[in-house]
């Protein structure tokens, strides 16, 4: 899994970067529910099911928030 973002340009004052949330949840129903809620709130969302996948995401980008299911 590779997450990329477009470069931010200081020359384009209209350019805004959507904050993103990394959600780490093992069950599929919980992942769908969390994704919908955060996307409705205006965030970009990445959902992963393992800590290893989460660490790979964090190596590439820094999310505004990391949500971890406490049963992992």
N, C-alpha and C positions, 0 to 999 in steps of 0.2 A: 504494500500500500504506500503510495506516495502522495503527499499533500503539497500543492503548490499554490502560490498566491501571486497576482500580478505585482510588478514593482510599483512602489508609491512614488509619484512624481510631485515635487514641490512646484513645478511649473503649471500644474493643473489644479486650480483651487476648488473645482467642482468634484474632484476625485475623493471619494470617501471609502474607507475600508470597513466592511461589515465585520463586527466582532464575531468570533466563533467559539463554540463550546465543544469540548471533548467529553463524550459520555462513554463510560466504561460500564457495560452491563451485560451479564451473561444470558439473560432470558430475552427471547425475541419480542414478546409482548411488551415487556418493560422498555425495550429499545424503541419500539414504534411509538409508544405513548410519550416517552421523553423527547424523541425527535420532533414530534408534532407540536408539543408544548413550546419547546425552545424556538422552533422555526416560526411559529405564530407570534412569538415575542420579538421577532426580527433578527435572530441570530442565525449564522451559518452553523451547521451541526455536523460533526463527525462522530459516528457511533462505532465503537469497537467492542469486542467481546472478551479480550484478554489483556492482562497487564503488559505482556510483551508487545502487543499491537499498540497500546497506549504509549509505551516508551518510544516506539518507532515514530509515532505522530509527534511526540514532544521533541524529538531530535530535529524535526524539520521546522516546526512553528510553535509559537507560544499562544495558547488559547486565552481568552478572557476568563474562562472558568473551566475546571475539570470536575465532572460529576461522576462519582464512583458508587456503584451498588455495593452496599455493605456485606453482601453474601459472597463476594469474590474471595 
